[in-house]
Amino acid sequence: MKESIKVQSNKEAKVKTDNVNLISLLGVFLIGLVIWIIPTPAGLDKQAWHLFAIFVATIAGFILKPMPMGSIAILAITLTALTGTLTIKEALSGFSNTTIWLVVAAFFISRGFIKTKLGARISYLFIRRFGKNTLGLSYALLASDLILAPAIPSNTSRGGGVIFPIIRSVCDTYGSTPEDGSERKIGSFLIKSGFQGNLITSAMFMTAMAANPLISTLAYDVAGLEITWMGWFIAALIPGIVSLIAIPYLLYKIYPPEVKETPDASKLASDKLNEMGPMKTSEKYMLMVFGLILILWVFGKQIGLSATTAGLIGLNVLLLTQVLTWEDIKKEQGAWNTLVWFAALVMMANYINKLGMIGWFSDLMQSAVSGMSGIIALLLLALVYYYSHYFFASATAHISAMYAAFLAVALSSGAPPMLSALVLAFFSNLFGSTTHYGAGPAPVFFGSGYVPQNTWWKLGFIISIAHVVIWSVVGGVWWKVLGLW
């Protein structure tokens, strides 16, 4: 009887979900259609306006999620060709973008960290060394995240697949679970600290978050700015390190754990490392490839080697050494999914710019910041860009919808070009601090139940202010030293 009720309940839930998805899909089409039929604004080509309509509908689809992102992207590509907005060759041009293949290669490389368990080993080594108290434990977790970030472009995989399970193991060791009301013992602090740290490490490397290379592409398309892997890292290094030190300490003060000393965490890490045994050959190969691609990403420009080529070299070494097999490659759904939606967004963003939409918007918005100095205008635009993320459930959707336009307006106000591109790039990761739905890792950490929603939002807002101050003041001084302004 209970089983039949459960089955019936599941069927009803599925029907309800299907109905919601259908309504959402119709809403997405309606959004695109309304924009399509609005008369083309003066000074703008009809082709650009129609592509903008498809683009807005695509972003709405990413937010409402009536279908997977890949399905929406394929639909968008098809519509651009079917409506004659672009030729089929132009509609498929995104798949030839080299930056996309950098992300795909990095996804495959990250699979090696998870498959060989090298990522977990690195984390446990840090915990064993620095995990004797709760604050030190949080720093150990963030340090391991920082080490893994350059080669794992999915902050969801890095945070949810490597860091989060280790946090849960530590919480279980100390009997800190939301089920029995003991979450504040240690778990709430570590969950929130681990999540916020993941966003900081994502901001520090071009290859640490899937949409970061999209930013690089948009900056080049809009302003001809070439953000290199090393240029991104150097600019983010000092404010990023300060944030990694300050944010856990801030949380420790305003949201303290009940347990301050954690000697058992070091023992847990030692036990886990003993279970894993000595480094396997596959881990050694993985470590070697990790070092190789970092060297090539750092010095590639000097020897005429692109970041994408460096990533492909690393992937080939993993395949040749059998650390990864072709079966592993085929099963890496995140990479193939990213390839499709990334290609669609890059294609549309590229042609929206080529057809004059970004320039038109920049001219339109220039009056809003007229009379301001370039730096003041940039700061204002950056704040609006950061806090508008409350309306987005995806960093990718937010970046796709607003990055190019805000960069164009900043440049038209006289703000330093590279500084503008990088500030908006860093905020494109940090703005996920605000809500429990605004970044890929957020549902994983929040869904564990350790931090109530109102507390998550309150802490997120406080941390957002800390980020703005650190990256504006400390970052501002550092970027002055670097000559970015």
Residue pairs with C-beta under 8 A, 6 or more apart in sequence:
20 66
21 66
21 67
22 66
23 66
24 64
24 65
24 66
25 61
25 66
25 67
27 60
27 64
27 66
28 57
28 60
28 61
28 64
28 66
28 72
29 57
31 56
31 57
31 60
32 53
32 54
32 56
32 57
32 60
33 53
35 49
35 52
35 53
35 56
35 57
36 49
36 50
36 53
38 49
40 46
40 49
41 49
41 360
43 360
43 363
44 356
44 357
44 360
45 355
45 356
47 85
47 355
48 352
48 355
48 356
48 357
48 360
49 357
50 83
50 85
51 80
51 85
51 86
51 348
51 351
51 352
51 355
51 357
52 352
52 357
54 76
54 79
54 80
54 83
54 85
54 348
55 76
55 348
55 349
55 352
55 400
56 401
57 76
58 72
58 73
58 76
58 344
58 345
58 348
58 400
59 397
59 400
59 401
61 67
61 69
61 72
61 75
61 76
62 69
62 72
62 341
62 394
62 396
62 397
62 400
63 392
63 393
63 394
63 397
65 393
66 72
67 75
68 337
69 337
69 340
69 341
69 396
70 336
70 337
70 340
70 341
72 341
73 340
73 341
73 343
73 344
73 345
74 340
74 344
76 344
76 348
77 91
77 92
77 94
77 343
77 344
77 347
78 91
79 85
80 86
80 90
80 91
80 347
80 348
81 87
81 88
81 91
86 347
86 351
90 347
90 351
91 347
92 343
92 347
93 347
93 350
94 100
94 342
94 343
94 344
94 345
94 346
94 347
94 348
94 350
95 339
95 343
97 217
97 342
97 343
97 346
98 306
98 308
99 213
99 214
99 216
99 217
99 308
99 346
100 213
100 338
100 339
100 342
100 343
100 346
101 308
101 311
101 312
102 207
102 213
102 307
102 308
102 311
103 153
103 207
103 210
103 213
103 335
103 338
103 339
103 342
104 335
104 336
104 338
104 339
105 308
105 311
105 312
105 314
105 315
106 151
106 152
106 153
106 207
106 311
107 153
107 154
107 210
107 332
107 334
107 335
107 338
108 315
108 318
108 324
108 328
108 329
108 332
108 335
109 151
109 152
109 289
109 290
109 293
109 311
109 314
109 315
109 318
110 151
110 152
110 153
110 154
110 157
110 158
111 324
111 328
111 329
111 332
112 118
112 286
112 289
112 318
112 323
112 324
113 119
113 148
113 151
113 152
113 162
113 286
113 290
114 157
114 161
114 162
115 282
115 323
115 324
115 328
116 280
116 282
116 283
116 286
116 323
117 276
117 283
118 283
118 286
118 287
118 290
119 144
119 148
119 152
119 158
119 162
120 162
120 165
120 166
120 272
120 276
121 273
121 276
121 279
121 283
122 144
122 147
122 148
123 140
123 141
123 144
123 162
123 163
123 166
124 166
124 269
124 272
124 273
124 276
125 144
125 269
125 273
126 140
126 141
126 143
126 144
127 137
127 140
127 141
127 144
127 166
127 170
127 265
127 266
127 268
127 269
128 266
128 269
128 270
128 273
129 140
129 266
130 136
130 137
130 139
130 140
130 143
131 137
131 140
131 170
131 262
131 265
131 266
131 269
132 261
132 262
132 263
132 265
132 266
133 260
133 261
133 262
134 186
134 189
134 190
134 252
134 257
134 259
134 260
134 261
134 262
135 248
135 249
135 252
135 260
136 262
137 170
137 190
137 262
137 265
138 189
138 190
138 193
138 194
138 197
138 248
138 251
138 252
139 244
139 245
139 248
141 163
141 166
141 167
141 190
141 193
141 194
141 197
142 193
142 194
142 197
142 200
142 201
142 244
142 248
144 162
144 163
145 158
145 159
145 162
145 163
145 194
145 197
145 198
145 201
146 201
146 204
146 244
148 158
148 162
149 155
149 158
149 201
149 202
149 204
149 205
149 207
149 208
150 205
150 207
150 208
150 294
150 297
151 207
151 290
151 293
151 294
152 158
152 162
152 208
153 207
153 208
153 209
153 210
153 212
153 213
154 209
154 210
154 334
154 440
155 198
155 199
155 201
155 202
155 208
155 209
155 210
155 429
155 439
155 440
155 441
156 440
156 441
156 444
157 334
158 198
158 201
158 208
158 441
159 194
159 195
159 198
159 440
159 441
159 444
159 445
160 440
160 441
160 444
160 445
163 194
163 198
164 194
164 441
164 444
164 445
164 448
167 187
167 190
167 191
167 194
168 448
169 268
169 272
170 186
170 190
170 262
170 265
170 268
171 177
171 186
171 187
171 190
171 450
173 264
173 265
173 268
174 185
174 186
174 187
174 259
174 262
174 264
174 265
175 182
175 185
176 182
176 183
176 184
176 185
176 186
176 187
176 188
176 259
177 183
177 187
178 187
178 448
178 449
178 450
179 449
183 449
183 450
183 451
184 257
184 258
185 257
185 258
185 259
186 257
186 258
186 259
186 262
187 448
187 450
188 255
188 257
188 450
188 451
189 251
189 252
189 255
189 256
189 257
190 257
191 445
191 448
191 450
191 451
192 251
192 255
192 445
192 450
192 451
192 456
192 459
193 247
193 248
193 251
193 252
194 445
195 441
195 442
195 445
195 446
196 247
196 248
196 251
196 433
196 463
197 244
197 247
197 248
198 441
199 429
199 430
199 432
199 433
199 439
199 441
200 240
200 243
200 244
200 247
200 429
200 430
201 208
201 240
201 244
202 208
202 209
202 212
202 429
202 432
203 209
203 236
203 240
203 425
203 426
203 428
203 429
203 430
204 233
204 236
204 237
204 240
205 212
205 229
205 232
205 233
205 236
206 212
206 213
206 216
206 227
206 229
206 232
206 233
206 307
207 213
207 229
207 297
207 307
207 311
208 429
209 395
209 429
210 334
210 338
210 342
210 396
210 440
211 395
211 396
211 399
211 400
211 428
212 232
212 425
212 428
212 429
214 342
214 345
214 346
214 349
214 396
214 399
214 400
215 227
215 399
215 403
215 421
215 424
215 425
215 428
216 227
216 232
216 425
217 346
217 349
217 350
218 349
218 399
218 403
218 404
218 407
219 225
219 226
219 227
219 407
219 421
219 425
220 226
220 227
221 349
221 350
221 353
221 404
222 353
222 358
222 404
222 407
222 408
222 411
223 407
223 408
223 411
223 417
223 421
225 417
225 418
225 421
227 418
227 421
227 422
227 425
228 301
228 307
229 297
229 298
229 300
229 307
230 297
230 298
230 301
231 418
232 422
232 425
234 482
235 422
235 426
235 478
235 479
235 482
235 484
236 422
236 426
237 478
238 474
238 475
238 478
239 426
239 470
239 471
239 474
239 475
239 478
242 470
242 474
243 466
243 467
243 470
243 471
246 466
246 470
247 463
247 466
247 467
250 462
250 463
250 466
251 459
251 463
254 459
254 462
255 455
255 459
279 287
282 321
282 322
282 323
285 317
285 318
285 321
285 323
286 318
286 323
288 317
289 314
289 317
289 318
289 323
290 314
292 313
292 314
292 317
293 310
293 311
293 313
293 314
296 305
296 307
296 309
296 310
296 313
296 314
297 307
297 310
300 306
300 307
300 309
300 310
315 324
318 324
319 325
319 326
319 329
329 335
341 396
345 396
345 400
349 400
349 404
352 358
352 404
353 359
353 404
358 404
358 405
358 408
359 408
361 405
361 408
361 409
362 405
362 408
362 409
362 411
362 412
363 412
365 405
365 409
365 412
366 409
366 412
366 413
368 409
369 377
369 380
369 381
369 409
369 412
369 413
370 413
372 380
372 413
373 414
374 410
374 413
374 414
374 415
374 416
375 415
375 416
375 485
377 409
377 410
377 413
377 414
377 415
378 410
378 413
378 415
378 416
378 419
378 420
378 423
379 472
381 406
381 409
381 410
381 413
381 424
382 423
382 424
382 427
383 468
384 406
385 402
385 403
385 406
385 424
385 427
385 428
385 431
386 427
386 430
386 431
386 464
386 467
386 468
387 431
387 434
387 464
388 398
388 402
389 395
389 398
389 431
389 432
389 434
389 435
389 438
390 434
390 435
390 438
392 398
392 401
392 438
393 437
393 438
394 438
394 440
395 428
395 429
395 431
395 432
395 438
395 439
395 440
398 428
398 431
399 428
403 424
403 425
403 428
406 424
407 420
407 421
407 424
410 420
410 424
411 417
411 420
416 484
416 485
418 484
419 479
419 484
419 485
422 479
422 484
423 471
423 475
426 471
426 475
427 471
430 464
430 467
430 471
431 438
431 464
432 438
432 439
432 441
432 442
433 460
433 463
433 464
433 467
434 457
434 460
434 461
434 464
435 442
435 456
435 457
435 460
436 442
436 443
436 446
436 453
436 456
436 457
437 443
437 446
445 451
446 453
446 456
451 459
476 485
479 485
